[in-house]
């Protein structure tokens, strides 16, 4: 079980680095913003699945993002449950983005809010892997 968590963590860490690279580029063309949003989707999927594996390790079997976020918050894995739920909502909307204004708003949320949540999760899992597993 530890190996699965570490493997998922490494995938998450690598994807987050790529997202940070993506948002560091000025989105002067739609394709830059679209690429950053795509990377965000990937990081989000890895983040909730990483939390799911850890919760499974602790004895909780939850298989949907909303439930994982709820229990991760209750168990101290994440601090900002409401922001994570907002991020889930934005993630769900990215699959249906045809509105440029909405895409820009989500891009701004990614750049100025969600990356910080991912970084906090990264630090939390560095701690978990070092001391708990």
HELIX and SHEET records of a PDB file:
HELIX    1   1 UNK A    2  UNK A   24  1                                  23    
HELIX    2   2 UNK A   30  UNK A   57  1                                  28    
HELIX    3   3 UNK A   65  UNK A   74  1                                  10    
HELIX    4   4 UNK A   81  UNK A   94  1                                  14    
HELIX    5   5 UNK A  100  UNK A  109  1                                  10    
HELIX    6   6 UNK A  110  UNK A  114  3                                   5    
HELIX    7   7 UNK A  115  UNK A  131  1                                  17    
END                                                                             
